[in-house]
Amino acid sequence: MLSKVSHLIGIIACLAIIGACFLPWCHYNNINETFTGFNVTRFSTGNYYGRSGRVITIFSSIILLLMMVKKVWAKRINLFMAALLFAYCIRTYIIFTSALFEGEVEKKAGIYLIIIFSAIIMISAVFPKIELKKERK
């Protein structure tokens, strides 16, 4: 029962994390700029902010496809990919929300949603929907 529900919840979370990449993640008060997952802006330091949404979309799309495959190898790869997605979302959270001074960065809903949805995807990858064959005696 749990694996059937977690499979459906994982599919919904994969689609929702892609949608969360379009939401505002952070607003930087000192430059008056709001970033999303796809807002690519080049700064004078040479840094690009906003490529994280592309990586999260690719990871979650692969995870979504692997959830549909009913093979054991796909479930194992899915667990590995879900762990990579979760780690990358935590990395993205740290990079986007770190600031030297208090009040410099205003966190928006999207940055929290990518952490929540990636954790849900990780949990659903731990409990995959797999049908075991019954042994004959």
Buried (B, 14 or more C-beta within 10 A) or exposed (E): EEEEEBBEBBBBBBBBBBEBBEBBBBBBEEEEEBBBBBBEEEEEEEEEBBEBBEBBBEBBEBBBEBBEEEEEEBBEBBBEBBBBBBEBBBEBBEEBBEBEEEEBBEBBEBBBBBBBBBBBBBBBBBBBBEEEEEEEE
